[in-house]
Amino acid sequence: MQDEDFMREALELARNAEGRTSPNPMVGAVIVRGGRIVAAGWHRKAGTSHAEVHALRMAGELAKGATLYVTLEPCSHYGRTGPCAKAVAEAGVKRCVIAMKDPNPLVSGRGIKILEDAGVEVVCGVLEEEARRLNEAFLKWVPEKMPFVALKTAMTLDGKIATRTGASQWITNEASRRRVHEYRDIYDSILVGIGTVLHDDPSLTTRLPDGTGK
């Protein structure tokens, strides 16, 4: 497997926490030794251990001399958790492949510098576009301090959202209605107009078939 293949594994791991890490980004990490993945982890929730720490704990001594693949630059500052870049260096990782730099000004290259100063070989930019798409909401919020917004609307092919009497149940199908609830499970909040509130009295809950969803 090549760097891109291992990074794809890390990106898939990161998606396990979709909708659960806000305001933090989704991050996945795998540790490779001898061409094989020996440990993996992902960031599960803000305030808990980051992806690199989960992977390092799983790897144990196998982290020494190994390669770490991580979807975002390891953090360099103390927040609710310690700096991951320092933990990676202290674990004896020989090489660190990063999908993209962290746009957070508290990190933004500082994590990479910590690794390089410790003698870790750093490669950055592997599958960067995929990593940026993964965290498009985070990349909107950090530099601009503005929320990432998705507009959801259902309409007929001729641009109508209801009949002339205002009836609108249903112009969608079961598959699209399920997709709406999948989006609700991912996003932090739902915004509707006062007209919708007064006329439809929506519950605005997440109703997935398996009963899960925030």
N, C-alpha and C positions, 0 to 999 in steps of 0.2 A: 504493500500500500504506500501511496505517496502522501505528502503533506496535505494535499487537498482532501484526500479520502479521510484522513484522521480528523481534519477540521470539520468535515461534514458530520462526522459522528458527534463531535462536540456541539455543533449547531442543533442537531436533533435532540440532544440531551437538554439543551437550554429551553427548548419548546415545552418540555414537561411542566414548566412553571408558568406557562402563558396565563396572564391575568392575575398572577399571585405575587409578583415581586415589586409592584409599584410602591414608591417612586423610583426604586432601583431598576436597573436593566436586567434582562434575562441573560444569563451567562452559563455556558457549559464548558467542561474541561475533561480531557482524557490524558492519561499518562501512558507513554509507550516505551517499551523496553524490548530490544531484540526483534523489532518489527511487529510486536503484539501489544494490544491494549491490556495493561495490567491493573488499571484503576480508572474510575470515572466519577464525575460528580456534577451537580448543577446547583445554582442558587435557587433555593426554594421559596424564600420569603424575606422581605426586608427586615433587617435586624438579626437575621440568623447567619450562620457561616456561609461564606462565599463558595463558589464552585471549586476553586483551586484547593481550598482547605479540605473540602469533602474528599476530593481526589487524593490529596496527599495523605490523609488519614487512612484511606483504603490501601494505598500503595505501601505505606510503611517504609521499610528499608529498600524496597524496590525503586523508590524515587531517586535514589543516588545514581547519578550517571544516566538517568533517563531523559526523555523528551516530553515536555508538557505542551499540549495543544489547548489553547484557551480562546474563546470567542471575543474577549475584550481584555485590553491591557490590565494586568493585575494592579489593584489599588496600592497607593503609596502612603495613605494617611490613616490616622486613627479616627474612627467614627464609632458606630455601635459595635464594630469588630476591628481587629487589628489589621495592619497592612499586609496584604497577600503577597506582594512582591518580596517582602522580607522573609515570609514563611517559605516561599518557593526557593529562594536563595539558600536559606538555612537547611532545607531538606536535601540539598546536594544535586538538584536538577542541573543537568549539563546544558540543555538546550531548551529554549522556550519559543514556540511558534504562536504568534498572536494574529488574530483576524484583523483587528482594528485598534487604534489608539482610543483611549477614553477621552471624550470631549469635556468631561468635568474638569474645570480649572484647578481643582485640588489634586488632580492626577496628571492628565495631559502630558505624558512623556516622562514623568517622574518615576513611575513604576518601572518603565524600561531602563531608566538610568540606574536604579537600584540593582536591577538584575545584571546589567552590563558591568557595573562597578564591582560586583561580586564574582565576575568571571563567567557569567552565564551567556552563552551565545543566543542572541535574540534575532528572530526573523519576524517582521511585521508586514501585514497586508495580504495574507493568504485568505482568499474568499472574502475579501473586505465588503464587496457589494452585498453578498448574502447576509453578512453580519449586520450591515446597516439596515437592511430591510427587516431583519429580525427585531431590531430595537428602534424602529422609526418613531415611535411615540417618545421614547427617552431622548432621542436625538433632536426632537422638536422642543422638548421641555428644557433641557439643560442650557443650550445657548440662548434661547429666546424667551424662556420663562412663560411660554404659552402652551396651552393644552393641545394635544393632537386630537382632532375631531373627525369623526366619521359620520357622514350623512346617510341615514337609512330612509328610503322611501319606496313604496310599492305603487306601480302605475301600469295602466294598460298600454298596449302598443301605440295607441293614439294619444297618449299623454294624460289620461284621466286617472284620478285617484279614488273616485267614487261616482255613483250614478247622480243624475240631476236631483234626486231626492236626498242625497247625502249618504245613502247606504253604501257600505264598503266591505261587508263580509260576504264572501271572501273573494278578492281578486288575485290573491296569491295561492300557492299550493303548500302542501304539508312540508315539503323539503325546504322551501324558502322560509317558512315560519320557524322551522327548527334552526335554520342558520341564524335567524335573528336572536334566538336565545343563546346560541353559541357566542355571538358577539357580546351579548349582555354579560356573559360569564367572563369575558376578557376585559371589557372596559370598566373604568372606575365609577362611572356615573351615567345616567340617562337623562337627557333633557328633552322635554316636550312643551308644546305651546299650551296656553290657557284654554284654547278651543278644544284641544284634545282632552284635557282634563275635565272640562265641563260636559262635553258631549259623549265621550267614551268611558270616562271614569276608569282608566287603565290601571292594572295592578302593578305594572312596571317591575315585575319579579323575573327571575331566571327560572324557566321551567323546562329542564332537560329530561328526556325519557328515563334516565337512570336515577333521577331525583337529586343529582348533584348540582353544583352551581352556586356561585356567591350571589 
